[in-house]
Amino acid sequence: MLIDTHAHIFSDHFENDLDEVIARSKEAGIKKLFMPNIDSESVESMIALEERFPGYCYSMIGLHPCSVKGNHHDELKVVEKWLERRKFSAIGEMGTDLYWDKTYIKEQKNAFNYQVDLALEHDLPIVIHCRESIDLTIDLVKNKQNGSLSGIFHCFTGDIEQARKIIDLGFYLGIGGVLTFKNSGLDKVIKDIDLQYLVLETDSPYLAPTPKRGKRNEPSYLKFILRRLADLYEVSEDSVEKITGENALNLYRQ
Ligand SMILES: [Zn+2]
């Protein structure tokens, strides 16, 4: 079971060739795609896409840290409304980001805690984005972990200690294109982590893996990440696919 646990295929980048993108994804062996929401402006196109590809594309609901601004209370109300209306696979993507803008860090933390509470209330996993803020985010999760919180640190690029802390918190590491980048150093960290703690993701349309680096990313490129992991662990692609796929389906309760 090859699963793309993180793909923004509802983005404008796919509006002209979405059918082909999904066809290539199926051809590459991907069985399901999970779509992380951004904010109130992306929800409807995401849900429309899910309805177009039922049983293949699954929606999450949440507020991305880069969309946490002065109006984040209104944005969080939108998340809450949607949760009352229908089922989602996870709360996401949510998190913290100090790379683009540090202005709203207090609001980002508030929005994080608020969304964790929603996840606990609705018994859903969380999908976490963090950039230049991994230690801070690990602490936020630690403060809230009561034994029933689960999720993914998406696009994990931290060091071995951070990886171990995340695993100890009962979370998965989301592994994407960065693993294939020359000199990322992520391969050396991941080599010491058991496959049972990993899930695969593309983060389409961003972070295309080598040899597509710099191009628009799409779910079918998950095969390059799969191949790199199989090489790294010196196991078959089938076994990487099986273990990481089971992890993903367990987490998203599919
Ligand atoms: Zn994302």
Residues whose N, C-alpha, C, O or C-beta is under 5 A from the ligand:
A	BS01	ZN	P36 E93
